[in-house]
Amino acid sequence: MSTPAPRAVPHTAPRTTPPAAPRTVLLTGAAGGVGTLMRDLLPAYGHDLRLLDVRPVEGAPDAITADLGDRAALREAVRGVDAIVHLAGISLEAPFEKILKANIEGTYHLYEAAREEGVRRIVFASSNHAVGYTPYPRDGAPPVPVDAPRRPDTFYGLSKCFGEDLAQLYWDRHGLETVSIRIGSCFPEPTSVRMLSMWLSPADGARLFHAALTADAVGHTVVYGSSANTRLWWDLSGARALGYTPLDDSEPYAARLVAEQGELDPADPAQARLGGHFVTDPPIWPY
């Protein structure tokens, strides 16, 4: 039996005036790859960032150093913030016990702290690996919709499915809104032919996070996160409905990458599915 798709609550009410940006945003995972990019880019949109990571954040002496298992520290970190961008956790494959502690229990602890402190909006970093076994669309097929059945490719991808379901529960039960963004590959530039279809430029990443933080009436909305790539594999209409306008495209990098690596081979599972090599030989979390 396939895993049921998440119920995405659409952003249906058009905005007449832009909502005020949150005054203070907790950015978890601030020392990680995406966190490092966003802590440099999001303040330009009017967000005052409070930083948290399990490791010290270079150049940010006021950042909070705490594990997501430290519930007292976590509650203190969320106290007084207007919204949370949740990037913390293990971002590669790992033994289930590690994924359970960091990504599943840790995300639950964050949602509980947000509920207890009255935070009304979370932007959750989901992943393409929640649908990693989904084949990419070929031969003119339509883009992959956000309500396609989830097909996680790893325990890591499975933890992102859990996060989406947890977000739905906290919206239905507690009225805590979430935008779950299935991030593709957020790097300064794409590094593989597959990434040409999944790339989210850092600048577009900041635009998307800002839209997710400020859109009206999101309930729990699941969207895909990438730039407006010529070779795009998935449907960005949900993200655009939040007010996201991507401005970048991976195509300027295509000629060089194809010359170096060749076109994708649809017979190779590592090249034919959204999860890429995570479906065959996932990279392992080193810590």
C-alpha positions as CSV (number, residue, x, y, z in Angstrom):
1,M,0.0,0.0,0.0
2,S,1.4,3.4,-0.9
3,T,1.9,6.0,1.7
4,P,-1.0,8.6,1.7
5,A,-0.1,12.0,0.5
6,P,-0.2,14.9,2.9
7,R,-3.3,17.0,2.9
8,A,-2.0,20.4,1.8
9,V,-4.2,23.3,2.8
10,P,-4.2,25.7,-0.2
11,H,-3.5,29.4,0.1
12,T,-6.8,30.5,-1.4
13,A,-7.5,34.0,-0.1
14,P,-5.8,36.7,-2.2
15,R,-3.8,39.3,-0.3
16,T,-5.0,42.8,-0.6
17,T,-2.1,44.3,1.3
18,P,1.2,42.6,2.2
19,P,1.2,41.3,5.8
20,A,3.8,42.7,8.1
21,A,7.0,40.6,8.2
22,P,7.6,38.8,11.5
23,R,9.7,40.9,13.8
24,T,11.8,38.1,15.2
25,V,12.4,34.7,13.6
26,L,14.1,31.8,15.2
27,L,16.4,30.1,12.7
28,T,17.3,26.6,13.8
29,G,20.2,24.8,12.1
30,A,21.9,28.2,11.7
31,A,25.4,26.7,11.3
32,G,24.4,24.3,8.6
33,G,24.6,24.8,4.8
34,V,21.2,26.2,4.2
35,G,21.2,28.0,7.5
36,T,24.4,29.8,6.8
37,L,23.0,31.0,3.5
38,M,19.7,32.1,5.0
39,R,21.2,33.9,8.0
40,D,23.0,36.2,5.5
41,L,20.0,36.7,3.1
42,L,16.9,36.8,5.3
43,P,17.6,40.0,7.2
44,A,17.3,42.0,4.0
45,Y,13.6,41.1,4.1
46,G,13.2,42.7,7.5
47,H,13.5,39.6,9.6
48,D,15.4,39.9,12.9
49,L,17.0,36.4,13.3
50,R,17.6,34.6,16.5
51,L,20.1,31.8,15.8
52,L,20.2,28.3,17.2
53,D,22.3,25.2,16.4
54,V,23.8,22.3,18.3
55,R,27.2,23.7,17.2
56,P,28.6,27.2,17.7
57,V,27.6,29.5,14.9
58,E,30.7,31.1,13.5
59,G,30.7,34.9,13.7
60,A,27.5,35.0,15.8
61,P,28.5,35.1,19.5
62,D,24.9,35.6,20.6
63,A,23.7,32.4,18.9
64,I,22.1,29.8,21.1
65,T,24.0,26.5,21.3
66,A,21.5,23.8,22.2
67,D,20.4,20.3,21.2
68,L,16.8,19.8,20.1
69,G,16.5,17.3,22.9
70,D,17.1,20.0,25.5
71,R,13.5,21.0,26.0
72,A,14.1,23.8,28.5
73,A,16.7,25.5,26.3
74,L,14.4,25.0,23.3
75,R,11.4,26.6,25.0
76,E,13.6,29.5,26.1
77,A,14.8,29.9,22.5
78,V,11.3,30.1,21.0
79,R,10.0,32.5,23.7
80,G,9.0,35.8,22.2
81,V,9.6,35.0,18.5
82,D,7.0,35.6,15.9
83,A,7.9,32.6,13.7
84,I,10.4,29.8,13.3
85,V,12.4,28.6,10.3
86,H,13.2,25.0,11.2
87,L,16.4,23.7,9.4
88,A,18.0,21.8,12.2
89,G,18.6,18.1,12.2
90,I,20.4,15.4,10.3
91,S,20.5,16.2,6.6
92,L,21.9,13.0,5.2
93,E,21.2,9.3,5.9
94,A,22.0,7.8,9.3
95,P,21.0,4.9,11.4
96,F,17.4,5.1,12.4
97,E,18.2,5.7,16.1
98,K,20.0,8.9,15.2
99,I,17.3,10.0,12.8
100,L,14.7,9.3,15.5
101,K,16.4,11.5,18.1
102,A,17.4,14.4,15.9
103,N,14.8,14.7,13.2
104,I,11.7,13.0,14.7
105,E,11.9,13.6,18.4
106,G,13.7,16.9,17.9
107,T,11.0,18.3,15.5
108,Y,8.3,17.2,18.0
109,H,10.1,19.0,20.8
110,L,10.3,22.2,18.6
111,Y,6.5,22.1,17.9
112,E,5.7,21.5,21.5
113,A,7.9,24.5,22.5
114,A,6.2,26.6,19.8
115,R,2.7,25.6,21.0
116,E,3.6,26.3,24.6
117,E,5.0,29.7,23.8
118,G,2.2,30.7,21.4
119,V,4.2,30.9,18.2
120,R,1.8,30.9,15.3
121,R,3.9,30.1,12.2
122,I,6.7,27.5,11.4
123,V,8.4,27.1,8.1
124,F,9.6,23.5,8.1
125,A,12.5,22.3,5.9
126,S,11.1,19.2,4.3
127,S,12.9,17.6,1.4
128,N,12.7,16.1,-2.1
129,H,13.7,12.9,-0.3
130,A,10.1,12.6,1.1
131,V,9.2,11.7,-2.4
132,G,12.6,10.3,-3.4
133,Y,11.5,7.1,-5.1
134,T,9.1,9.1,-7.4
135,P,10.3,8.9,-11.0
136,Y,11.1,12.2,-12.6
137,P,8.6,13.1,-15.4
138,R,9.7,12.1,-18.8
139,D,8.5,12.4,-22.4
140,G,6.4,15.5,-21.8
141,A,4.7,14.2,-18.7
142,P,3.3,16.9,-16.4
143,P,5.4,18.1,-13.4
144,V,5.1,16.0,-10.2
145,P,2.3,17.4,-8.1
146,V,2.6,18.1,-4.4
147,D,-0.1,15.6,-3.6
148,A,1.7,12.7,-5.3
149,P,2.0,9.8,-2.9
150,R,5.1,10.1,-0.6
151,R,7.8,7.7,-1.4
152,P,10.8,8.3,1.0
153,D,14.1,7.1,-0.1
154,T,15.9,6.8,3.3
155,F,15.2,7.1,7.0
156,Y,16.1,10.8,6.5
157,G,13.3,11.1,3.9
158,L,11.0,9.2,6.2
159,S,11.7,11.8,8.9
160,K,10.6,14.5,6.6
161,C,7.3,12.7,6.0
162,F,6.9,12.6,9.7
163,G,7.6,16.3,10.0
164,E,4.9,17.1,7.4
165,D,2.3,14.9,9.3
166,L,3.3,16.5,12.6
167,A,2.8,19.9,11.0
168,Q,-0.7,18.9,9.8
169,L,-1.6,17.6,13.3
170,Y,-0.5,20.8,15.0
171,W,-2.5,22.9,12.6
172,D,-5.7,20.7,13.0
173,R,-5.4,20.4,16.7
174,H,-3.7,23.6,17.9
175,G,-4.0,26.1,15.0
176,L,-0.2,26.3,14.6
177,E,0.4,27.1,10.9
178,T,3.2,25.6,8.9
179,V,4.6,25.8,5.4
180,S,6.5,22.6,4.7
181,I,9.0,23.3,1.9
182,R,10.3,20.2,0.1
183,I,13.7,21.7,-0.7
184,G,15.5,20.5,-3.7
185,S,19.3,21.4,-3.8
186,C,20.1,24.8,-2.3
187,F,23.7,25.6,-3.3
188,P,25.3,28.6,-4.8
189,E,25.3,26.7,-8.2
190,P,24.2,23.3,-9.4
191,T,26.9,20.6,-9.4
192,S,25.3,17.8,-11.3
193,V,23.0,17.3,-14.3
194,R,20.2,16.0,-12.0
195,M,20.5,19.1,-9.9
196,L,19.6,21.2,-12.9
197,S,16.0,20.2,-12.3
198,M,16.1,20.5,-8.5
199,W,18.3,23.6,-7.9
200,L,17.1,26.3,-5.5
201,S,19.5,29.3,-5.7
202,P,20.2,30.9,-2.4
203,A,18.6,34.1,-3.5
204,D,15.4,32.2,-4.5
205,G,15.6,30.3,-1.3
206,A,15.4,33.5,0.7
207,R,12.5,34.7,-1.5
208,L,10.7,31.4,-0.8
209,F,11.3,31.4,3.0
210,H,10.2,35.1,3.1
211,A,7.0,34.2,1.2
212,A,6.3,31.3,3.6
213,L,6.8,33.5,6.6
214,T,4.5,36.3,5.4
215,A,1.7,34.7,3.4
216,D,-1.8,34.8,4.8
217,A,-3.9,31.8,5.9
218,V,-1.5,29.0,5.1
219,G,-2.9,26.4,7.5
220,H,-0.6,23.6,6.7
221,T,0.7,24.0,3.1
222,V,3.2,21.7,1.5
223,V,5.1,23.2,-1.4
224,Y,8.1,22.3,-3.6
225,G,11.2,24.5,-3.3
226,S,13.3,25.2,-6.3
227,S,14.2,28.0,-8.8
228,A,12.3,28.5,-12.1
229,N,14.5,25.9,-13.8
230,T,14.0,25.2,-17.5
231,R,14.3,21.5,-16.6
232,L,12.0,21.7,-13.6
233,W,10.5,18.3,-12.5
234,W,7.9,19.4,-10.0
235,D,5.0,21.8,-9.7
236,L,5.8,25.1,-8.2
237,S,2.2,26.5,-8.3
238,G,1.8,26.0,-4.5
239,A,4.9,28.0,-3.8
240,R,3.9,30.7,-6.2
241,A,0.5,30.9,-4.5
242,L,2.3,32.0,-1.3
243,G,3.7,35.0,-3.2
244,Y,7.0,33.3,-4.2
245,T,8.4,34.6,-7.5
246,P,11.6,32.7,-8.4
247,L,14.0,34.7,-10.5
248,D,16.8,32.2,-11.2
249,D,17.2,29.3,-13.6
250,S,19.9,26.6,-13.6
251,E,20.1,26.4,-17.4
252,P,23.2,28.7,-17.8
253,Y,25.1,25.8,-16.0
254,A,23.6,23.1,-18.2
255,A,26.1,23.0,-21.1
256,R,29.1,22.6,-18.9
257,L,27.5,20.0,-16.7
258,V,26.1,17.9,-19.5
259,A,29.5,18.0,-21.3
260,E,31.2,16.8,-18.1
261,Q,28.7,14.2,-17.0
262,G,26.4,13.3,-19.9
263,E,22.6,13.4,-20.0
264,L,20.7,11.5,-17.3
265,D,20.2,7.8,-17.9
266,P,16.6,6.8,-17.2
267,A,17.6,3.2,-16.7
268,D,19.8,4.2,-13.7
269,P,17.7,4.5,-10.6
270,A,20.2,7.0,-9.2
271,Q,19.4,9.3,-12.1
272,A,15.8,8.5,-12.8
273,R,14.2,9.3,-9.5
274,L,13.7,12.5,-7.5
275,G,16.0,11.3,-4.7
276,G,18.9,10.8,-7.0
277,H,21.7,8.7,-5.5
278,F,19.9,8.6,-2.2
279,V,17.9,5.7,-3.6
280,T,21.0,3.6,-4.3
281,D,24.0,4.9,-2.3
282,P,22.9,7.6,0.2
283,P,25.6,9.8,1.7
284,I,26.0,9.0,5.4
285,W,25.9,11.7,8.2
286,P,29.4,11.9,9.5
287,Y,28.8,12.8,13.1
